[in-house]
């Protein structure tokens, strides 16, 4: 396996339960900024026997990348909800569940509402 692939897989594996990251954020954390499409391609080519939390990777908008209503879409939403992640109309609020959401929360707290 190429080093860049290993770095991408390691960045995906490091997403903790209850958090999500965009394809672009994974690429940046792997030291490959601008390579979001590579992350998507590699998610489709995960080596046999490697377990990854693939369902924690979303589009930059927070949307699930699979077609709405598809089996994969439903499975991804189910797995995210099982970890306590809010999914509404196929979208996760990254400000609350993204890897960097904690920084905003630490600084400003959640808005009352």
Chimera marker file (.cmm) of the C-alpha trace (Angstrom):
<marker_set name="trace">
<marker id="1" x="0.000" y="0.000" z="0.000" r="1" g="1" b="0" radius="0.5"/>
<marker id="2" x="1.310" y="3.420" z="-0.886" r="1" g="1" b="0" radius="0.5"/>
<marker id="3" x="2.256" y="5.744" z="1.954" r="1" g="1" b="0" radius="0.5"/>
<marker id="4" x="-0.364" y="8.321" z="0.921" r="1" g="1" b="0" radius="0.5"/>
<marker id="5" x="-3.083" y="5.668" z="0.991" r="1" g="1" b="0" radius="0.5"/>
<marker id="6" x="-1.958" y="4.545" z="4.437" r="1" g="1" b="0" radius="0.5"/>
<marker id="7" x="-2.069" y="8.163" z="5.662" r="1" g="1" b="0" radius="0.5"/>
<marker id="8" x="-5.616" y="8.592" z="4.339" r="1" g="1" b="0" radius="0.5"/>
<marker id="9" x="-6.801" y="5.341" z="5.887" r="1" g="1" b="0" radius="0.5"/>
<marker id="10" x="-5.171" y="6.324" z="9.201" r="1" g="1" b="0" radius="0.5"/>
<marker id="11" x="-6.935" y="9.723" z="9.134" r="1" g="1" b="0" radius="0.5"/>
<marker id="12" x="-10.294" y="8.007" z="8.555" r="1" g="1" b="0" radius="0.5"/>
<marker id="13" x="-9.611" y="5.461" z="11.303" r="1" g="1" b="0" radius="0.5"/>
<marker id="14" x="-8.854" y="8.331" z="13.710" r="1" g="1" b="0" radius="0.5"/>
<marker id="15" x="-12.343" y="9.893" z="13.453" r="1" g="1" b="0" radius="0.5"/>
<marker id="16" x="-13.821" y="9.208" z="16.895" r="1" g="1" b="0" radius="0.5"/>
<marker id="17" x="-17.338" y="7.859" z="17.420" r="1" g="1" b="0" radius="0.5"/>
<marker id="18" x="-19.958" y="10.609" z="17.336" r="1" g="1" b="0" radius="0.5"/>
<marker id="19" x="-17.857" y="12.806" z="15.034" r="1" g="1" b="0" radius="0.5"/>
<marker id="20" x="-17.668" y="13.234" z="11.258" r="1" g="1" b="0" radius="0.5"/>
<marker id="21" x="-15.206" y="14.722" z="8.781" r="1" g="1" b="0" radius="0.5"/>
<marker id="22" x="-15.399" y="15.825" z="5.173" r="1" g="1" b="0" radius="0.5"/>
<marker id="23" x="-13.454" y="14.176" z="2.388" r="1" g="1" b="0" radius="0.5"/>
<marker id="24" x="-11.383" y="17.354" z="2.138" r="1" g="1" b="0" radius="0.5"/>
<marker id="25" x="-10.655" y="17.452" z="5.876" r="1" g="1" b="0" radius="0.5"/>
<marker id="26" x="-9.419" y="13.858" z="5.733" r="1" g="1" b="0" radius="0.5"/>
<marker id="27" x="-7.159" y="14.705" z="2.800" r="1" g="1" b="0" radius="0.5"/>
<marker id="28" x="-5.756" y="17.716" z="4.672" r="1" g="1" b="0" radius="0.5"/>
<marker id="29" x="-5.157" y="15.692" z="7.846" r="1" g="1" b="0" radius="0.5"/>
<marker id="30" x="-3.340" y="13.104" z="5.738" r="1" g="1" b="0" radius="0.5"/>
<marker id="31" x="-1.055" y="15.856" z="4.404" r="1" g="1" b="0" radius="0.5"/>
<marker id="32" x="-2.743" y="15.874" z="0.997" r="1" g="1" b="0" radius="0.5"/>
<marker id="33" x="-4.774" y="19.101" z="0.850" r="1" g="1" b="0" radius="0.5"/>
<marker id="34" x="-7.032" y="19.345" z="-2.169" r="1" g="1" b="0" radius="0.5"/>
<marker id="35" x="-7.218" y="15.580" z="-2.667" r="1" g="1" b="0" radius="0.5"/>
<marker id="36" x="-10.808" y="15.005" z="-1.492" r="1" g="1" b="0" radius="0.5"/>
<marker id="37" x="-11.603" y="12.908" z="-4.578" r="1" g="1" b="0" radius="0.5"/>
<marker id="38" x="-8.694" y="10.611" z="-3.770" r="1" g="1" b="0" radius="0.5"/>
<marker id="39" x="-10.201" y="10.043" z="-0.314" r="1" g="1" b="0" radius="0.5"/>
<marker id="40" x="-13.509" y="9.102" z="-1.929" r="1" g="1" b="0" radius="0.5"/>
<marker id="41" x="-11.833" y="6.746" z="-4.370" r="1" g="1" b="0" radius="0.5"/>
<marker id="42" x="-9.837" y="5.029" z="-1.631" r="1" g="1" b="0" radius="0.5"/>
<marker id="43" x="-12.963" y="4.553" z="0.475" r="1" g="1" b="0" radius="0.5"/>
<marker id="44" x="-14.295" y="2.506" z="-2.430" r="1" g="1" b="0" radius="0.5"/>
<marker id="45" x="-11.101" y="0.432" z="-2.520" r="1" g="1" b="0" radius="0.5"/>
<marker id="46" x="-10.589" y="-0.447" z="1.155" r="1" g="1" b="0" radius="0.5"/>
<marker id="47" x="-8.399" y="-3.567" z="1.332" r="1" g="1" b="0" radius="0.5"/>
<marker id="48" x="-10.083" y="-6.781" z="2.466" r="1" g="1" b="0" radius="0.5"/>
<marker id="49" x="-9.963" y="-7.187" z="6.215" r="1" g="1" b="0" radius="0.5"/>
<marker id="50" x="-9.476" y="-3.465" z="6.937" r="1" g="1" b="0" radius="0.5"/>
<marker id="51" x="-12.256" y="-2.031" z="9.094" r="1" g="1" b="0" radius="0.5"/>
<marker id="52" x="-12.790" y="1.699" z="8.709" r="1" g="1" b="0" radius="0.5"/>
<marker id="53" x="-15.531" y="4.009" z="9.996" r="1" g="1" b="0" radius="0.5"/>
<marker id="54" x="-16.389" y="4.932" z="6.385" r="1" g="1" b="0" radius="0.5"/>
<marker id="55" x="-19.777" y="6.232" z="7.455" r="1" g="1" b="0" radius="0.5"/>
<marker id="56" x="-18.152" y="9.134" z="9.349" r="1" g="1" b="0" radius="0.5"/>
<marker id="57" x="-16.909" y="10.725" z="6.092" r="1" g="1" b="0" radius="0.5"/>
<marker id="58" x="-19.250" y="13.243" z="4.433" r="1" g="1" b="0" radius="0.5"/>
<marker id="59" x="-19.279" y="15.948" z="1.797" r="1" g="1" b="0" radius="0.5"/>
<marker id="60" x="-17.980" y="19.382" z="2.804" r="1" g="1" b="0" radius="0.5"/>
<marker id="61" x="-21.608" y="20.521" z="3.123" r="1" g="1" b="0" radius="0.5"/>
<marker id="62" x="-22.245" y="17.811" z="5.729" r="1" g="1" b="0" radius="0.5"/>
<marker id="63" x="-24.350" y="15.775" z="3.295" r="1" g="1" b="0" radius="0.5"/>
<marker id="64" x="-24.109" y="12.031" z="2.848" r="1" g="1" b="0" radius="0.5"/>
<marker id="65" x="-22.496" y="11.492" z="-0.559" r="1" g="1" b="0" radius="0.5"/>
<marker id="66" x="-24.576" y="8.475" z="-1.566" r="1" g="1" b="0" radius="0.5"/>
<marker id="67" x="-27.832" y="8.893" z="-3.488" r="1" g="1" b="0" radius="0.5"/>
<marker id="68" x="-30.738" y="9.660" z="-1.121" r="1" g="1" b="0" radius="0.5"/>
<marker id="69" x="-32.849" y="6.600" z="-0.474" r="1" g="1" b="0" radius="0.5"/>
<marker id="70" x="-30.168" y="4.145" z="-1.587" r="1" g="1" b="0" radius="0.5"/>
<marker id="71" x="-29.205" y="1.232" z="0.640" r="1" g="1" b="0" radius="0.5"/>
<marker id="72" x="-25.802" y="2.815" z="1.338" r="1" g="1" b="0" radius="0.5"/>
<marker id="73" x="-27.415" y="6.158" z="2.192" r="1" g="1" b="0" radius="0.5"/>
<marker id="74" x="-29.804" y="4.518" z="4.665" r="1" g="1" b="0" radius="0.5"/>
<marker id="75" x="-26.993" y="2.456" z="6.209" r="1" g="1" b="0" radius="0.5"/>
<marker id="76" x="-24.753" y="5.501" z="6.640" r="1" g="1" b="0" radius="0.5"/>
<marker id="77" x="-27.541" y="7.515" z="8.269" r="1" g="1" b="0" radius="0.5"/>
<marker id="78" x="-28.414" y="4.575" z="10.548" r="1" g="1" b="0" radius="0.5"/>
<marker id="79" x="-24.815" y="4.129" z="11.705" r="1" g="1" b="0" radius="0.5"/>
<marker id="80" x="-24.340" y="7.843" z="12.346" r="1" g="1" b="0" radius="0.5"/>
<marker id="81" x="-27.568" y="8.074" z="14.356" r="1" g="1" b="0" radius="0.5"/>
<marker id="82" x="-26.512" y="5.012" z="16.371" r="1" g="1" b="0" radius="0.5"/>
<marker id="83" x="-23.483" y="7.048" z="17.497" r="1" g="1" b="0" radius="0.5"/>
<marker id="84" x="-25.649" y="10.012" z="18.478" r="1" g="1" b="0" radius="0.5"/>
<marker id="85" x="-24.942" y="12.081" z="15.362" r="1" g="1" b="0" radius="0.5"/>
<marker id="86" x="-27.851" y="14.220" z="14.181" r="1" g="1" b="0" radius="0.5"/>
<marker id="87" x="-28.789" y="13.480" z="10.556" r="1" g="1" b="0" radius="0.5"/>
<marker id="88" x="-31.622" y="15.478" z="9.019" r="1" g="1" b="0" radius="0.5"/>
<marker id="89" x="-32.509" y="15.137" z="5.341" r="1" g="1" b="0" radius="0.5"/>
<marker id="90" x="-29.192" y="13.394" z="4.763" r="1" g="1" b="0" radius="0.5"/>
<marker id="91" x="-27.164" y="16.209" z="6.310" r="1" g="1" b="0" radius="0.5"/>
<marker id="92" x="-25.114" y="16.448" z="9.501" r="1" g="1" b="0" radius="0.5"/>
<marker id="93" x="-24.466" y="19.871" z="11.122" r="1" g="1" b="0" radius="0.5"/>
<marker id="94" x="-20.672" y="19.982" z="10.953" r="1" g="1" b="0" radius="0.5"/>
<marker id="95" x="-20.526" y="22.837" z="13.451" r="1" g="1" b="0" radius="0.5"/>
<marker id="96" x="-21.760" y="20.383" z="16.098" r="1" g="1" b="0" radius="0.5"/>
<marker id="97" x="-20.453" y="17.005" z="14.937" r="1" g="1" b="0" radius="0.5"/>
<marker id="98" x="-17.422" y="17.833" z="12.800" r="1" g="1" b="0" radius="0.5"/>
<marker id="99" x="-13.933" y="17.145" z="14.079" r="1" g="1" b="0" radius="0.5"/>
<marker id="100" x="-13.333" y="20.861" z="14.581" r="1" g="1" b="0" radius="0.5"/>
<marker id="101" x="-16.728" y="21.568" z="16.146" r="1" g="1" b="0" radius="0.5"/>
<marker id="102" x="-15.213" y="21.231" z="19.616" r="1" g="1" b="0" radius="0.5"/>
<marker id="103" x="-13.125" y="24.363" z="19.130" r="1" g="1" b="0" radius="0.5"/>
<marker id="104" x="-16.175" y="26.530" z="18.495" r="1" g="1" b="0" radius="0.5"/>
<marker id="105" x="-17.962" y="24.919" z="21.425" r="1" g="1" b="0" radius="0.5"/>
<marker id="106" x="-14.989" y="25.448" z="23.745" r="1" g="1" b="0" radius="0.5"/>
<marker id="107" x="-14.777" y="29.116" z="22.763" r="1" g="1" b="0" radius="0.5"/>
<marker id="108" x="-18.417" y="30.080" z="22.465" r="1" g="1" b="0" radius="0.5"/>
<marker id="109" x="-20.632" y="27.287" z="23.795" r="1" g="1" b="0" radius="0.5"/>
<marker id="110" x="-23.800" y="26.176" z="22.022" r="1" g="1" b="0" radius="0.5"/>
<marker id="111" x="-26.390" y="28.809" z="21.277" r="1" g="1" b="0" radius="0.5"/>
<marker id="112" x="-29.483" y="28.622" z="23.441" r="1" g="1" b="0" radius="0.5"/>
<marker id="113" x="-32.521" y="27.739" z="21.549" r="1" g="1" b="0" radius="0.5"/>
<link id1="1" id2="2" r="1" g="1" b="0" radius="0.2"/>
<link id1="2" id2="3" r="1" g="1" b="0" radius="0.2"/>
<link id1="3" id2="4" r="1" g="1" b="0" radius="0.2"/>
<link id1="4" id2="5" r="1" g="1" b="0" radius="0.2"/>
<link id1="5" id2="6" r="1" g="1" b="0" radius="0.2"/>
<link id1="6" id2="7" r="1" g="1" b="0" radius="0.2"/>
<link id1="7" id2="8" r="1" g="1" b="0" radius="0.2"/>
<link id1="8" id2="9" r="1" g="1" b="0" radius="0.2"/>
<link id1="9" id2="10" r="1" g="1" b="0" radius="0.2"/>
<link id1="10" id2="11" r="1" g="1" b="0" radius="0.2"/>
<link id1="11" id2="12" r="1" g="1" b="0" radius="0.2"/>
<link id1="12" id2="13" r="1" g="1" b="0" radius="0.2"/>
<link id1="13" id2="14" r="1" g="1" b="0" radius="0.2"/>
<link id1="14" id2="15" r="1" g="1" b="0" radius="0.2"/>
<link id1="15" id2="16" r="1" g="1" b="0" radius="0.2"/>
<link id1="16" id2="17" r="1" g="1" b="0" radius="0.2"/>
<link id1="17" id2="18" r="1" g="1" b="0" radius="0.2"/>
<link id1="18" id2="19" r="1" g="1" b="0" radius="0.2"/>
<link id1="19" id2="20" r="1" g="1" b="0" radius="0.2"/>
<link id1="20" id2="21" r="1" g="1" b="0" radius="0.2"/>
<link id1="21" id2="22" r="1" g="1" b="0" radius="0.2"/>
<link id1="22" id2="23" r="1" g="1" b="0" radius="0.2"/>
<link id1="23" id2="24" r="1" g="1" b="0" radius="0.2"/>
<link id1="24" id2="25" r="1" g="1" b="0" radius="0.2"/>
<link id1="25" id2="26" r="1" g="1" b="0" radius="0.2"/>
<link id1="26" id2="27" r="1" g="1" b="0" radius="0.2"/>
<link id1="27" id2="28" r="1" g="1" b="0" radius="0.2"/>
<link id1="28" id2="29" r="1" g="1" b="0" radius="0.2"/>
<link id1="29" id2="30" r="1" g="1" b="0" radius="0.2"/>
<link id1="30" id2="31" r="1" g="1" b="0" radius="0.2"/>
<link id1="31" id2="32" r="1" g="1" b="0" radius="0.2"/>
<link id1="32" id2="33" r="1" g="1" b="0" radius="0.2"/>
<link id1="33" id2="34" r="1" g="1" b="0" radius="0.2"/>
<link id1="34" id2="35" r="1" g="1" b="0" radius="0.2"/>
<link id1="35" id2="36" r="1" g="1" b="0" radius="0.2"/>
<link id1="36" id2="37" r="1" g="1" b="0" radius="0.2"/>
<link id1="37" id2="38" r="1" g="1" b="0" radius="0.2"/>
<link id1="38" id2="39" r="1" g="1" b="0" radius="0.2"/>
<link id1="39" id2="40" r="1" g="1" b="0" radius="0.2"/>
<link id1="40" id2="41" r="1" g="1" b="0" radius="0.2"/>
<link id1="41" id2="42" r="1" g="1" b="0" radius="0.2"/>
<link id1="42" id2="43" r="1" g="1" b="0" radius="0.2"/>
<link id1="43" id2="44" r="1" g="1" b="0" radius="0.2"/>
<link id1="44" id2="45" r="1" g="1" b="0" radius="0.2"/>
<link id1="45" id2="46" r="1" g="1" b="0" radius="0.2"/>
<link id1="46" id2="47" r="1" g="1" b="0" radius="0.2"/>
<link id1="47" id2="48" r="1" g="1" b="0" radius="0.2"/>
<link id1="48" id2="49" r="1" g="1" b="0" radius="0.2"/>
<link id1="49" id2="50" r="1" g="1" b="0" radius="0.2"/>
<link id1="50" id2="51" r="1" g="1" b="0" radius="0.2"/>
<link id1="51" id2="52" r="1" g="1" b="0" radius="0.2"/>
<link id1="52" id2="53" r="1" g="1" b="0" radius="0.2"/>
<link id1="53" id2="54" r="1" g="1" b="0" radius="0.2"/>
<link id1="54" id2="55" r="1" g="1" b="0" radius="0.2"/>
<link id1="55" id2="56" r="1" g="1" b="0" radius="0.2"/>
<link id1="56" id2="57" r="1" g="1" b="0" radius="0.2"/>
<link id1="57" id2="58" r="1" g="1" b="0" radius="0.2"/>
<link id1="58" id2="59" r="1" g="1" b="0" radius="0.2"/>
<link id1="59" id2="60" r="1" g="1" b="0" radius="0.2"/>
<link id1="60" id2="61" r="1" g="1" b="0" radius="0.2"/>
<link id1="61" id2="62" r="1" g="1" b="0" radius="0.2"/>
<link id1="62" id2="63" r="1" g="1" b="0" radius="0.2"/>
<link id1="63" id2="64" r="1" g="1" b="0" radius="0.2"/>
<link id1="64" id2="65" r="1" g="1" b="0" radius="0.2"/>
<link id1="65" id2="66" r="1" g="1" b="0" radius="0.2"/>
<link id1="66" id2="67" r="1" g="1" b="0" radius="0.2"/>
<link id1="67" id2="68" r="1" g="1" b="0" radius="0.2"/>
<link id1="68" id2="69" r="1" g="1" b="0" radius="0.2"/>
<link id1="69" id2="70" r="1" g="1" b="0" radius="0.2"/>
<link id1="70" id2="71" r="1" g="1" b="0" radius="0.2"/>
<link id1="71" id2="72" r="1" g="1" b="0" radius="0.2"/>
<link id1="72" id2="73" r="1" g="1" b="0" radius="0.2"/>
<link id1="73" id2="74" r="1" g="1" b="0" radius="0.2"/>
<link id1="74" id2="75" r="1" g="1" b="0" radius="0.2"/>
<link id1="75" id2="76" r="1" g="1" b="0" radius="0.2"/>
<link id1="76" id2="77" r="1" g="1" b="0" radius="0.2"/>
<link id1="77" id2="78" r="1" g="1" b="0" radius="0.2"/>
<link id1="78" id2="79" r="1" g="1" b="0" radius="0.2"/>
<link id1="79" id2="80" r="1" g="1" b="0" radius="0.2"/>
<link id1="80" id2="81" r="1" g="1" b="0" radius="0.2"/>
<link id1="81" id2="82" r="1" g="1" b="0" radius="0.2"/>
<link id1="82" id2="83" r="1" g="1" b="0" radius="0.2"/>
<link id1="83" id2="84" r="1" g="1" b="0" radius="0.2"/>
<link id1="84" id2="85" r="1" g="1" b="0" radius="0.2"/>
<link id1="85" id2="86" r="1" g="1" b="0" radius="0.2"/>
<link id1="86" id2="87" r="1" g="1" b="0" radius="0.2"/>
<link id1="87" id2="88" r="1" g="1" b="0" radius="0.2"/>
<link id1="88" id2="89" r="1" g="1" b="0" radius="0.2"/>
<link id1="89" id2="90" r="1" g="1" b="0" radius="0.2"/>
<link id1="90" id2="91" r="1" g="1" b="0" radius="0.2"/>
<link id1="91" id2="92" r="1" g="1" b="0" radius="0.2"/>
<link id1="92" id2="93" r="1" g="1" b="0" radius="0.2"/>
<link id1="93" id2="94" r="1" g="1" b="0" radius="0.2"/>
<link id1="94" id2="95" r="1" g="1" b="0" radius="0.2"/>
<link id1="95" id2="96" r="1" g="1" b="0" radius="0.2"/>
<link id1="96" id2="97" r="1" g="1" b="0" radius="0.2"/>
<link id1="97" id2="98" r="1" g="1" b="0" radius="0.2"/>
<link id1="98" id2="99" r="1" g="1" b="0" radius="0.2"/>
<link id1="99" id2="100" r="1" g="1" b="0" radius="0.2"/>
<link id1="100" id2="101" r="1" g="1" b="0" radius="0.2"/>
<link id1="101" id2="102" r="1" g="1" b="0" radius="0.2"/>
<link id1="102" id2="103" r="1" g="1" b="0" radius="0.2"/>
<link id1="103" id2="104" r="1" g="1" b="0" radius="0.2"/>
<link id1="104" id2="105" r="1" g="1" b="0" radius="0.2"/>
<link id1="105" id2="106" r="1" g="1" b="0" radius="0.2"/>
<link id1="106" id2="107" r="1" g="1" b="0" radius="0.2"/>
<link id1="107" id2="108" r="1" g="1" b="0" radius="0.2"/>
<link id1="108" id2="109" r="1" g="1" b="0" radius="0.2"/>
<link id1="109" id2="110" r="1" g="1" b="0" radius="0.2"/>
<link id1="110" id2="111" r="1" g="1" b="0" radius="0.2"/>
<link id1="111" id2="112" r="1" g="1" b="0" radius="0.2"/>
<link id1="112" id2="113" r="1" g="1" b="0" radius="0.2"/>
</marker_set>
